[in-house]
Amino acid sequence: MRVAIVGAGIVGLSTAWSLTKLGHDITLIEQGSIPSLLAASRDAHGMICRAHDGADGYAESIAEMFDSWDMLWDDLGVSHYANCGALGISQSPGDSAEQLRMSLDRVGFEYERLDAREAAERYPFLDAATFRYAYLDRDGGALFSGRIAHDVKAWLRMRGVDIRMHTKAVAIDAPTALVHIDDGTVVQADRLVVAAGAWTLRLLPALADNLAIHRNVVAYLTPPADLENAWSNAPAIVDIGGSSNGYVLPPIDGADLKFGAGALKKPVPDAGTDRTAAPGEGHRLRRLFAPPFSRIDEYTVTEVETCAYTFAADQRFFSKRVGKTLAVCGCSGHGYQFGAAVGLRVAHALESDDDTALVQWLRAETVWARICA
C-alpha cells in the first residue's frame, strides 16, 4: 500500500516507522527540516509520566506507551529516554497537582509521598513554606525530542522511505488521497495520513468545529550556581500545583533546564500567529514558579521558544477519516509521550480499516487489552 504522510512531528514519524516495518511504501512530506523548527515537538526534551487528570484510560495505557518506545529504541539501537522520575507538588487542596496524584491512586500506581519539609530537604530549590506536600513517581522523566526525530529520519532513509523535507503541502483531496505541493506537483497515494499538528486546519479547514489552535511559550533558564547540582539530579516536575499548570524538565544529558506553563497558552487564528517571543515573556513565565520555588528572581532566562498546538474541546487525541484520508492530532500539548504508541495504532487502523478501535484508544476510552480481547 502506498501511504503519504503530511507532517513529520512525532505522530508522522512514528506512523512512518510503523508502516515501514509492515512493508508499506511511504512518502513523508514535511514543510521544514527534520527535526522541524515548526513542530510542537521540537524542544530538546519533553515530559513522559504516568499521571493523567480527567482520562484514566491514558494512565492505564502507560504500559503500552513504554513498550512502544522500547520497540523504537530496539530499532534505533539507542534509547533517547531518561528515567529521572516525575514529581508533583500540591500547593492547595484540589489543585491540578493533587488531581494528578488522585489519578495515580485510581489506577493503582505506587509513588512516594513527601511532606513539604522532606521535599525541600531533598530538592533545595523548593520553598517548604509555600506548598502542602509532594509526591515522586519513579517511572517517568524526559524524552529527547530532537534526537528521536533525527534518528527516526535516519532509520527511515536507510529503509528507502521517500522523505521530502522543505516541501509544503498546500491542499489535499481527502477522498482520493491526493496532496498538492506548493511547487505545483502532486503526490498520489492509496491512503493519506495528515499529521500536521497545528497546521492541520490549513489542509482540512472543515475540522475547525473540532479543533482549535493555541500558542504557548517555554523558557530555558540557568539556576543560581549553588542550586545547579540539585537541579542536575532532580526529577521532571509534572505539576507545581496552584493554578499555573506549571511543569519543569531538569537539565539532563546536555539539555537545559526548561520551564513551561499551561496558564500562558492562548487561542490564535493560525499556527503561524505570534511565533516570535515577545519581550518579557520569559520573565513572565518565570514568575509563575514562585511559589513553590525559592529565589526565582535569581534564575537567568537564556532562551524563550514559542509553540503551537491543536486542542480538541475535551483535550484528548482527535482522529477522523475522510475518504482515503486519516487526520490525527496530538493530545492538546501532551501528546508527545504517546508518540510511538500512536504510530503503531494508526498503522493498525490503516491496515484494518478499524476506525472505531483507533478513535476509542486515542480518546482513552479503551486500552490495548480490551481491543485485543
Legacy VTK file of the C-alpha trace (Angstrom):
# vtk DataFile Version 3.0
C-alpha trace
ASCII
DATASET POLYDATA
POINTS 373 float
0.000 0.000 0.000
1.276 3.457 -0.902
0.834 5.822 2.060
1.584 9.546 2.044
2.081 11.236 5.407
1.899 15.012 5.742
3.833 16.220 8.778
6.994 14.848 10.368
6.421 15.627 14.014
6.307 12.655 16.354
2.953 11.371 15.047
4.048 11.486 11.410
7.468 9.992 12.117
6.146 7.184 14.294
3.414 6.360 11.773
6.045 6.199 9.017
8.184 3.931 11.231
5.273 1.608 11.976
4.074 1.364 8.369
7.602 0.823 7.057
8.018 -2.125 9.431
4.831 -3.560 7.928
6.244 -3.319 4.402
4.292 -0.378 3.009
5.590 2.219 0.535
5.836 5.541 2.411
6.205 9.149 1.273
6.801 11.549 4.186
6.133 15.232 3.431
7.439 17.928 5.806
7.314 21.696 5.255
10.523 22.249 7.236
13.519 20.213 8.259
13.506 17.095 10.467
13.634 17.874 13.367
11.402 20.762 12.361
11.523 24.208 13.942
7.809 24.426 13.150
6.803 21.276 15.043
5.262 21.360 18.503
7.736 18.617 19.416
10.899 20.488 18.510
12.082 21.113 22.114
15.243 19.462 23.387
13.236 17.294 25.766
9.638 16.658 26.773
7.763 15.005 29.619
6.704 11.385 29.922
4.761 10.398 33.039
2.037 8.077 34.315
-0.303 10.687 35.830
-3.155 11.988 33.651
-6.012 14.008 35.078
-9.518 13.524 33.702
-8.851 10.491 31.495
-7.671 7.462 33.434
-7.560 5.496 30.183
-4.386 7.402 29.301
-2.784 6.358 32.571
-3.981 2.788 32.020
-2.233 2.819 28.636
1.134 3.573 30.230
2.486 0.033 29.765
1.700 0.151 26.045
3.262 3.596 25.853
6.557 2.461 27.375
6.544 -0.818 25.422
6.103 1.087 22.169
9.050 3.347 22.943
11.117 0.245 23.769
10.273 -1.153 20.331
11.510 2.064 18.764
14.720 2.069 20.855
15.376 -1.509 19.713
15.075 -0.466 16.072
17.188 2.650 16.504
19.821 0.858 18.574
19.761 3.632 21.186
17.346 4.925 23.834
16.503 8.634 23.969
14.733 8.427 27.326
15.987 9.449 30.763
14.070 7.777 33.589
14.661 10.521 36.158
11.203 10.213 37.749
8.277 12.652 37.903
7.481 14.911 40.866
4.166 16.583 41.643
3.825 19.474 44.112
0.462 20.398 45.634
0.003 23.961 46.884
-3.714 23.905 47.692
-6.469 21.308 48.154
-7.829 20.079 44.845
-5.256 21.862 42.694
-4.024 20.369 39.423
-1.111 18.552 41.052
-3.429 16.900 43.553
-5.765 15.876 40.741
-2.832 14.163 39.048
-1.929 12.353 42.261
-5.509 11.161 42.577
-5.298 9.699 39.071
-2.302 7.637 40.220
-4.407 6.405 43.147
-7.351 5.464 40.948
-5.220 3.430 38.572
-3.252 1.856 41.428
0.235 3.194 40.680
2.683 3.413 43.549
4.526 6.624 44.406
6.402 8.163 47.325
4.644 10.916 49.242
6.799 13.618 50.865
5.729 16.314 53.285
6.893 19.837 52.449
9.928 19.706 54.747
11.104 16.355 53.361
10.653 17.539 49.779
12.580 20.790 50.344
15.437 18.915 52.023
15.687 16.556 49.064
15.134 19.280 46.456
16.597 22.513 47.901
15.204 24.700 45.117
11.775 24.303 46.790
10.381 26.636 49.464
8.768 24.387 52.094
6.571 27.207 53.400
4.703 27.531 50.107
3.268 24.053 49.423
1.481 21.222 51.227
3.243 18.088 50.020
4.973 16.499 47.057
4.904 13.019 45.532
7.500 11.201 43.466
6.683 8.640 40.788
9.918 6.898 39.882
8.561 5.833 36.480
8.768 8.784 34.125
11.120 11.513 33.069
12.340 13.013 29.800
12.160 12.090 26.116
14.779 13.816 23.956
12.615 15.004 21.098
15.213 16.329 18.680
17.377 13.230 18.954
14.372 10.984 18.375
13.387 12.866 15.207
16.951 12.823 13.902
17.409 9.086 14.413
13.968 8.054 13.136
14.641 10.081 9.971
17.932 8.230 9.505
16.226 4.862 10.122
13.535 5.637 7.551
16.073 6.744 4.952
18.055 3.541 5.358
14.878 1.622 4.517
14.102 3.565 1.374
11.348 5.872 2.620
10.781 8.862 0.328
11.406 11.769 2.723
10.581 15.183 1.263
11.740 17.953 3.567
11.144 21.661 2.869
8.133 20.528 0.859
4.923 22.360 1.659
1.546 20.708 1.155
-0.879 23.482 0.223
-4.043 21.448 -0.375
-5.301 17.899 -0.243
-8.123 15.990 -1.836
-9.192 13.824 1.081
-11.485 11.403 -0.797
-8.734 10.448 -3.258
-5.601 10.788 -1.038
-4.075 13.420 -3.315
-1.601 16.015 -1.983
-0.912 19.267 -3.827
2.594 20.660 -3.237
3.472 24.375 -3.417
5.736 23.814 -6.455
2.748 22.609 -8.479
3.470 18.889 -8.213
1.126 16.319 -6.686
1.597 13.190 -4.614
-0.930 10.407 -5.175
-1.282 7.599 -2.640
-3.640 4.779 -1.715
-4.015 6.251 1.778
-3.137 9.650 3.230
-2.348 10.489 6.854
-2.493 14.142 7.889
-0.325 14.535 10.970
0.333 18.241 10.528
-0.299 19.316 14.119
-1.280 22.958 14.382
-1.206 23.228 10.572
-3.979 20.631 10.159
-6.699 23.247 9.735
-4.903 24.769 6.748
-5.351 21.458 4.929
-8.646 20.360 6.470
-10.500 23.576 7.377
-13.735 21.648 7.955
-12.202 20.341 11.190
-12.397 23.835 12.718
-15.543 22.677 14.512
-13.453 20.022 16.288
-10.062 21.648 16.772
-8.624 24.960 17.942
-5.081 26.307 17.739
-3.262 27.593 20.809
0.070 29.348 21.198
2.331 28.959 24.209
5.929 29.541 25.224
8.632 27.613 27.047
11.728 29.124 28.601
15.185 27.757 29.257
16.815 29.034 32.429
20.088 28.892 34.340
19.596 28.434 38.099
21.733 30.040 40.816
25.172 28.408 40.942
24.596 26.804 44.349
21.432 25.065 43.047
22.903 23.693 39.826
23.778 20.322 41.357
20.318 19.955 42.914
18.687 20.600 39.547
21.045 18.239 37.726
19.832 15.421 39.958
16.173 16.455 40.039
13.204 14.582 38.586
10.913 16.074 35.985
8.183 18.124 37.654
4.815 17.201 36.227
2.922 19.997 38.011
3.931 22.697 40.521
0.387 22.998 41.895
-1.646 26.165 42.241
-3.341 27.464 39.113
-0.469 27.840 36.647
-0.247 24.245 35.321
3.497 24.762 35.501
5.922 21.954 34.697
9.709 21.585 34.562
12.197 19.432 32.673
15.534 19.233 34.520
18.907 19.921 32.912
19.877 16.399 31.943
22.145 14.742 29.387
23.034 18.007 27.670
19.552 19.555 27.696
18.963 22.775 29.640
16.507 23.479 32.476
13.099 24.081 30.853
10.005 25.771 32.306
6.538 25.705 30.768
3.018 26.537 31.962
-0.448 25.899 30.595
-1.654 29.173 32.129
0.052 31.159 29.375
-1.495 29.381 26.396
-3.843 31.461 24.289
-6.026 30.772 21.245
-4.729 32.064 17.916
-6.343 32.057 14.466
-3.476 30.300 12.735
-0.397 28.231 13.579
1.870 30.967 12.245
0.486 33.675 14.542
2.891 35.301 17.046
5.688 32.778 16.540
8.313 35.242 17.788
8.574 35.518 21.559
7.665 38.993 22.817
9.976 40.927 25.146
9.441 39.874 28.749
7.564 36.639 28.012
10.299 34.528 29.578
10.321 36.625 32.750
6.533 36.452 32.956
6.736 32.668 32.715
9.486 32.510 35.328
7.381 34.452 37.860
4.684 31.755 37.768
7.071 29.386 39.580
7.237 31.284 42.854
5.708 29.562 44.741
6.818 26.787 45.109
10.398 27.648 44.060
12.541 29.894 46.189
14.797 32.658 44.824
13.088 32.576 41.440
14.407 36.040 40.504
17.943 34.633 40.627
17.233 32.323 37.683
18.513 33.695 34.357
16.275 33.323 31.312
18.579 32.239 28.471
16.112 31.361 25.707
12.373 31.559 25.008
10.624 29.488 22.344
7.061 29.585 21.069
4.901 26.518 20.449
1.684 25.930 18.508
-0.710 23.107 19.394
-4.071 21.796 18.274
-6.590 21.448 21.085
-9.761 19.377 20.999
-12.606 20.591 23.201
-12.109 17.696 25.617
-8.281 17.934 25.374
-7.948 14.366 24.114
-6.485 12.966 20.920
-8.570 13.509 17.820
-8.880 11.319 14.728
-11.189 11.459 11.746
-11.226 9.661 8.408
-12.445 11.487 5.303
-12.470 9.219 2.263
-8.974 7.790 1.896
-7.506 10.340 4.340
-6.995 9.922 8.072
-6.330 13.010 10.198
-4.680 12.507 13.595
-3.952 15.333 16.023
-1.988 15.343 19.254
-3.338 15.396 22.765
-3.553 19.133 23.398
0.105 19.703 24.112
0.622 16.421 25.985
0.762 14.010 23.084
4.486 13.526 22.552
4.832 10.871 25.221
2.273 8.684 23.395
4.024 9.167 20.051
5.407 5.698 19.414
2.173 4.017 20.511
0.086 6.382 18.363
2.151 5.465 15.300
1.579 1.761 15.881
-2.151 2.318 16.392
-2.539 4.451 13.271
-0.699 1.845 11.177
-3.025 -0.861 12.508
-6.086 1.273 11.653
-4.872 1.838 8.097
-4.387 -1.892 7.552
-7.620 -2.980 9.233
-9.881 -0.001 8.384
-10.989 -0.195 12.027
-11.559 3.487 12.728
-13.710 2.761 15.773
-10.923 0.998 17.662
-8.479 3.786 16.823
-10.814 6.549 17.967
-11.649 4.719 21.204
-7.984 4.228 22.021
-6.971 7.773 21.081
-9.736 9.123 23.289
-8.662 6.890 26.191
-11.984 5.074 26.141
-10.309 1.688 25.910
-6.861 0.157 26.307
-4.929 -2.475 24.376
-6.112 -5.485 26.354
-9.749 -4.621 25.728
-9.245 -4.152 21.990
-7.439 -7.483 21.609
-9.748 -9.473 23.884
LINES 1 374
373 0 1 2 3 4 5 6 7 8 9 10 11 12 13 14 15 16 17 18 19 20 21 22 23 24 25 26 27 28 29 30 31 32 33 34 35 36 37 38 39 40 41 42 43 44 45 46 47 48 49 50 51 52 53 54 55 56 57 58 59 60 61 62 63 64 65 66 67 68 69 70 71 72 73 74 75 76 77 78 79 80 81 82 83 84 85 86 87 88 89 90 91 92 93 94 95 96 97 98 99 100 101 102 103 104 105 106 107 108 109 110 111 112 113 114 115 116 117 118 119 120 121 122 123 124 125 126 127 128 129 130 131 132 133 134 135 136 137 138 139 140 141 142 143 144 145 146 147 148 149 150 151 152 153 154 155 156 157 158 159 160 161 162 163 164 165 166 167 168 169 170 171 172 173 174 175 176 177 178 179 180 181 182 183 184 185 186 187 188 189 190 191 192 193 194 195 196 197 198 199 200 201 202 203 204 205 206 207 208 209 210 211 212 213 214 215 216 217 218 219 220 221 222 223 224 225 226 227 228 229 230 231 232 233 234 235 236 237 238 239 240 241 242 243 244 245 246 247 248 249 250 251 252 253 254 255 256 257 258 259 260 261 262 263 264 265 266 267 268 269 270 271 272 273 274 275 276 277 278 279 280 281 282 283 284 285 286 287 288 289 290 291 292 293 294 295 296 297 298 299 300 301 302 303 304 305 306 307 308 309 310 311 312 313 314 315 316 317 318 319 320 321 322 323 324 325 326 327 328 329 330 331 332 333 334 335 336 337 338 339 340 341 342 343 344 345 346 347 348 349 350 351 352 353 354 355 356 357 358 359 360 361 362 363 364 365 366 367 368 369 370 371 372
